[in-house]
Amino acid sequence: MTGTPRRLTQRDIARMTGVSQATVSLVLNGRSDGDVRIAPETRERVLRAIRDSGYVADPIARRLAARDNRIIGVFTYEPVFPAGNSDFYHPFLVGIEERAEALGSDLLLLTSAPVVDGRRRIFHEGNRLRLADGCILLGRSLDREELARLVADGFPFVSVGRRDDAGGPVSWVGADYAGATADLVRRAAELGHTRLLYMGQGEGPESHADRKAGFDRGVAAAGVTGLHLPADDLGAVLESGATVVFAEEHSDGVALAGQAGQHGPDSLSIVTLGQPTRHVTDPTDTRFTGFEIPRREMGAQALEVLTALLDGTKTKRQRLLPCRLIPGTTLKESAK
């Protein structure tokens, strides 16, 4: 009894024609690779061997070679799965997953990246980035050198969150932190606040810089006084004379509220600029005035943009989505 004949492989065709397996792959897919040019007689020899041998290409391998396998990579610079009650990244992932399912794509979570100098790295020995057709990048702060390399290499990717150019335009879907913050400054001024304070870095990641830019823009438009202090000295913040504080990080706003309840004025207004990114206990369950980041929609639209790039479809490659106001109870009419 004879067994099933062994399926011919590209290696077999390469051995039969005296060329490399890479050359066989290029001929099969009807393309060249960079500076590699295949002589017409070599191409014809390979094609003849394919016809004569009855070779049938593996459809999965063909799709991989054509980079049309509908596998989308997701690379995260920071841990994204819930730890305790901090669940900031979950809605982004839900949006990505839902849109991938609707578009018939599979997701590949790239988790093998090593941590170098305290940060994950896309590019490392044995990285599997190119197993995917393209990649979605997720994290508060992305590595500038790696972004520049992705742009230079022409690898399709989309960042969740606005990013500055990195040797060329970067595709991204971001939240309008600047517009939302400026709108909250305007509301504070309408409530009679004339001395406003921004508490946080105000620089570094684009999301911080955008919030601070919105605060400065709102202060200038309202003709009020704007101050800036870091969040690591709550005592200085309370002593600043500001009647309303804009907390860059929600958790810092919670900490300030606790400190103000013990040592500060009861009339102090606090605005938090987004959802919690790290867990902090709030014993009062205060509903802070601020805005909601459209995290789920940002993830979904990032997948849309990347799919359009892969399909060669014309699309807006940089999108800024509005944030929704949360009225809350912590922005009060100024007592001064």
C-alpha positions as CSV (number, residue, x, y, z in Angstrom):
1,M,0.0,0.0,0.0
2,T,1.5,3.3,-1.0
3,G,1.1,6.4,1.1
4,T,0.0,9.8,0.0
5,P,2.6,11.5,-2.2
6,R,4.6,14.1,-0.5
7,R,3.5,17.7,-1.4
8,L,6.1,19.5,-3.4
9,T,7.6,22.6,-1.7
10,Q,9.3,25.7,-2.9
11,R,12.6,24.2,-1.7
12,D,12.0,21.3,-4.1
13,I,11.4,23.7,-7.0
14,A,14.6,25.6,-6.0
15,R,16.6,22.4,-6.0
16,M,15.2,21.3,-9.4
17,T,16.1,24.7,-11.1
18,G,19.3,25.5,-9.3
19,V,18.1,28.8,-7.8
20,S,17.4,29.9,-4.2
21,Q,14.1,29.4,-2.5
22,A,13.7,33.2,-2.2
23,T,13.9,33.4,-6.0
24,V,11.1,30.8,-6.3
25,S,9.0,32.7,-3.9
26,L,9.4,36.0,-5.8
27,V,8.5,34.3,-9.1
28,L,5.4,32.6,-7.6
29,N,4.2,36.0,-6.3
30,G,5.0,37.8,-9.5
31,R,7.2,40.5,-7.9
32,S,10.8,41.5,-7.2
33,D,12.3,42.3,-3.9
34,G,14.0,45.7,-3.6
35,D,17.2,45.6,-5.7
36,V,16.9,41.9,-6.6
37,R,16.2,41.5,-10.3
38,I,15.4,38.1,-11.8
39,A,16.7,37.4,-15.3
40,P,13.9,36.5,-17.7
41,E,15.5,33.1,-18.5
42,T,15.7,32.3,-14.8
43,R,12.0,33.3,-14.3
44,E,11.0,31.1,-17.3
45,R,13.0,28.1,-16.0
46,V,11.3,28.3,-12.6
47,L,7.8,28.7,-14.2
48,R,8.5,25.7,-16.4
49,A,9.5,23.6,-13.4
50,I,6.3,24.6,-11.6
51,R,4.1,23.7,-14.6
52,D,5.9,20.4,-15.3
53,S,5.9,19.2,-11.7
54,G,2.3,20.1,-10.9
55,Y,3.4,22.2,-8.0
56,V,0.5,23.8,-6.1
57,A,1.3,26.7,-3.8
58,D,0.2,26.5,-0.2
59,P,-2.7,29.1,-0.1
60,I,-1.7,30.2,3.4
61,A,1.9,30.7,2.4
62,R,0.7,32.7,-0.6
63,R,-1.4,35.0,1.5
64,L,1.5,35.5,3.9
65,A,3.9,36.3,1.1
66,A,1.4,38.8,-0.4
67,R,0.9,40.4,3.0
68,D,-2.9,40.0,2.8
69,N,-3.5,37.6,5.6
70,R,-5.7,40.1,7.6
71,I,-3.6,39.7,10.8
72,I,-3.3,43.0,12.7
73,G,-0.6,43.4,15.3
74,V,-1.2,45.2,18.6
75,F,1.9,46.5,20.4
76,T,1.6,48.1,23.8
77,Y,4.4,50.1,25.4
78,E,2.8,49.7,28.8
79,P,0.9,46.8,30.5
80,V,-2.7,47.1,29.3
81,F,-4.6,44.4,31.2
82,P,-6.5,45.4,34.3
83,A,-4.5,45.5,37.6
84,G,-6.7,46.1,40.6
85,N,-9.4,48.6,39.7
86,S,-7.2,50.5,37.2
87,D,-8.6,49.6,33.8
88,F,-7.7,52.5,31.6
89,Y,-6.7,50.6,28.5
90,H,-9.6,48.1,28.4
91,P,-12.0,50.3,26.2
92,F,-9.2,50.9,23.6
93,L,-8.8,47.1,23.3
94,V,-12.6,46.6,23.1
95,G,-12.9,49.1,20.2
96,I,-10.0,47.4,18.4
97,E,-11.4,43.9,18.8
98,E,-15.0,44.9,17.8
99,R,-13.8,46.6,14.6
100,A,-11.4,43.8,13.7
101,E,-14.3,41.3,14.0
102,A,-16.5,43.5,11.8
103,L,-13.8,43.8,9.2
104,G,-12.8,40.1,9.2
105,S,-9.3,40.6,10.7
106,D,-7.5,38.7,13.4
107,L,-5.4,40.3,16.1
108,L,-1.9,39.4,17.2
109,L,-0.9,40.8,20.6
110,L,2.9,41.2,20.4
111,T,4.0,40.3,23.9
112,S,7.5,39.0,23.4
113,A,9.2,42.5,23.3
114,P,11.9,42.8,26.0
115,V,12.0,45.6,28.5
116,V,15.1,47.8,27.9
117,D,15.9,50.7,30.2
118,G,12.5,50.4,31.8
119,R,10.6,50.4,28.4
120,R,9.3,47.8,26.0
121,R,11.0,47.8,22.6
122,I,9.4,47.0,19.2
123,F,12.7,46.3,17.5
124,H,14.7,43.5,19.1
125,E,16.4,40.3,18.0
126,G,13.7,37.9,16.8
127,N,10.9,40.5,16.9
128,R,7.7,39.2,15.2
129,L,6.3,42.5,14.0
130,R,6.2,41.4,10.3
131,L,4.1,38.4,11.1
132,A,1.3,41.0,10.9
133,D,0.2,43.1,7.9
134,G,0.4,46.2,10.0
135,C,0.3,47.2,13.6
136,I,-1.6,49.4,16.1
137,L,0.5,51.1,18.8
138,L,-0.9,51.7,22.2
139,G,0.6,53.6,25.1
140,R,0.9,57.0,26.7
141,S,4.4,57.6,25.5
142,L,5.9,56.0,22.3
143,D,9.6,55.7,21.6
144,R,10.6,58.4,19.1
145,E,13.4,56.5,17.5
146,E,11.2,53.4,16.9
147,L,8.5,55.6,15.4
148,A,11.0,57.1,13.0
149,R,12.3,53.7,12.0
150,L,8.7,52.5,11.3
151,V,8.1,55.6,9.2
152,A,11.4,55.1,7.3
153,D,10.8,51.4,6.7
154,G,7.3,52.1,5.4
155,F,5.7,49.6,7.7
156,P,2.0,50.3,8.1
157,F,1.0,51.3,11.6
158,V,-1.4,53.6,13.4
159,S,-1.0,55.1,16.9
160,V,-3.8,55.3,19.3
161,G,-3.2,58.9,20.5
162,R,-1.9,61.9,18.7
163,R,1.8,61.8,17.8
164,D,4.2,64.4,16.6
165,D,5.9,63.7,13.3
166,A,8.9,61.3,13.5
167,G,10.9,61.8,10.3
168,G,7.6,62.0,8.5
169,P,3.9,62.1,9.2
170,V,2.6,59.5,11.7
171,S,-0.9,58.0,11.3
172,W,-2.9,58.4,14.5
173,V,-6.3,58.6,16.0
174,G,-6.3,60.9,19.1
175,A,-8.6,62.7,21.5
176,D,-9.0,66.5,21.5
177,Y,-7.5,67.1,24.9
178,A,-6.6,70.7,24.1
179,G,-10.2,71.6,23.0
180,A,-11.8,69.8,26.0
181,T,-9.4,71.5,28.5
182,A,-9.9,75.0,26.9
183,D,-13.7,74.5,27.2
184,L,-13.4,73.6,30.9
185,V,-11.3,76.7,31.5
186,R,-14.0,78.8,29.8
187,R,-16.6,77.3,32.1
188,A,-14.5,78.1,35.1
189,A,-14.1,81.7,34.1
190,E,-17.9,82.0,33.5
191,L,-18.3,80.8,37.2
192,G,-16.2,83.8,38.3
193,H,-12.8,82.1,38.7
194,T,-9.9,84.4,37.9
195,R,-6.9,82.5,39.3
196,L,-6.6,79.1,37.7
197,L,-3.9,76.5,38.3
198,Y,-2.7,73.6,36.0
199,M,-1.3,70.8,38.1
200,G,0.9,68.3,36.3
201,Q,3.8,67.9,33.9
202,G,2.3,69.8,31.0
203,E,5.1,68.3,28.8
204,G,6.6,65.0,27.7
205,P,3.8,62.8,26.2
206,E,1.7,64.5,23.6
207,S,-1.4,64.0,25.7
208,H,0.1,66.0,28.5
209,A,1.4,68.7,26.2
210,D,-2.1,69.0,24.5
211,R,-3.8,69.4,27.9
212,K,-1.4,72.2,28.9
213,A,-1.8,73.9,25.5
214,G,-5.6,73.9,25.9
215,F,-5.3,75.3,29.4
216,D,-3.0,78.1,28.2
217,R,-5.3,78.8,25.3
218,G,-8.4,79.0,27.5
219,V,-6.7,81.2,30.0
220,A,-5.6,83.7,27.3
221,A,-9.1,83.7,25.7
222,A,-10.8,84.3,29.1
223,G,-8.3,87.0,30.3
224,V,-7.7,85.3,33.6
225,T,-4.5,84.3,35.5
226,G,-3.0,80.9,34.8
227,L,-0.5,79.2,37.1
228,H,1.4,75.9,36.7
229,L,2.7,73.6,39.4
230,P,3.8,69.9,39.5
231,A,1.5,67.4,41.3
232,D,4.2,66.3,43.7
233,D,3.7,69.3,46.1
234,L,0.1,69.5,47.0
235,G,0.9,71.9,49.8
236,A,2.2,74.5,47.3
237,V,-0.9,74.0,45.1
238,L,-3.1,74.7,48.1
239,E,-1.1,77.8,49.0
240,S,-1.1,79.2,45.5
241,G,-4.3,81.2,45.9
242,A,-5.9,79.5,43.0
243,T,-9.6,78.9,43.3
244,V,-9.8,76.1,40.7
245,V,-7.2,73.5,40.0
246,F,-7.0,71.5,36.7
247,A,-5.4,68.1,37.5
248,E,-3.6,66.5,34.6
249,E,-4.0,63.1,36.2
250,H,-7.3,62.1,37.7
251,S,-5.6,60.4,40.6
252,D,-3.8,63.6,41.5
253,G,-7.1,65.4,41.6
254,V,-8.4,62.8,44.0
255,A,-5.3,63.2,46.2
256,L,-5.7,67.0,46.1
257,A,-9.4,66.7,47.1
258,G,-8.4,64.6,50.1
259,Q,-5.7,67.1,51.1
260,A,-8.0,70.1,50.7
261,G,-10.6,68.4,52.8
262,Q,-8.2,68.3,55.7
263,H,-6.1,71.4,55.3
264,G,-7.5,73.5,52.4
265,P,-10.4,75.7,51.6
266,D,-13.8,74.0,51.2
267,S,-14.5,76.3,48.3
268,L,-11.6,75.0,46.1
269,S,-12.8,73.7,42.8
270,I,-11.1,70.7,41.1
271,V,-11.3,69.7,37.5
272,T,-9.7,66.3,36.4
273,L,-8.6,66.0,32.7
274,G,-9.6,62.5,31.8
275,Q,-10.1,59.0,33.2
276,P,-7.9,57.4,35.9
277,T,-4.7,55.8,34.5
278,R,-3.6,54.5,37.8
279,H,-5.7,53.2,40.8
280,V,-6.2,55.5,43.8
281,T,-8.7,55.1,46.6
282,D,-11.4,57.8,46.6
283,P,-13.3,57.2,49.9
284,T,-15.9,59.9,49.0
285,D,-16.8,58.5,45.5
286,T,-16.7,62.1,44.3
287,R,-18.0,62.8,40.8
288,F,-15.3,65.1,39.5
289,T,-15.9,67.6,36.8
290,G,-13.9,66.9,33.7
291,F,-14.2,65.1,30.4
292,E,-14.5,61.5,29.1
293,I,-11.9,60.3,26.6
294,P,-13.5,58.4,23.6
295,R,-11.3,55.4,24.2
296,R,-13.5,52.8,22.6
297,E,-14.0,54.8,19.4
298,M,-10.3,55.7,19.2
299,G,-9.4,52.0,19.2
300,A,-12.1,51.2,16.6
301,Q,-11.1,54.1,14.3
302,A,-7.4,53.2,14.6
303,L,-8.2,49.8,13.2
304,E,-10.2,51.5,10.4
305,V,-7.3,53.7,9.4
306,L,-4.9,50.8,9.4
307,T,-7.2,48.7,7.3
308,A,-7.5,51.5,4.8
309,L,-3.8,51.9,4.6
310,L,-3.3,48.2,3.9
311,D,-6.0,48.2,1.3
312,G,-4.7,51.3,-0.4
313,T,-8.0,53.1,0.2
314,K,-7.9,56.9,0.6
315,T,-8.6,57.9,4.2
316,K,-7.9,60.6,6.7
317,R,-4.7,59.3,8.4
318,Q,-4.8,61.7,11.4
319,R,-8.1,62.0,13.3
320,L,-8.9,64.0,16.4
321,L,-12.1,62.9,18.2
322,P,-14.0,65.1,20.6
323,C,-14.2,64.4,24.3
324,R,-17.5,64.4,26.2
325,L,-18.0,66.8,29.1
326,I,-18.6,65.3,32.5
327,P,-20.4,68.1,34.5
328,G,-19.6,66.5,37.9
329,T,-19.9,68.4,41.2
330,T,-16.4,69.7,41.8
331,L,-16.4,72.9,39.6
332,K,-18.3,75.4,41.7
333,E,-19.0,79.1,41.5
334,S,-16.0,81.1,42.8
335,A,-16.4,82.3,46.3
336,K,-14.0,85.2,45.6
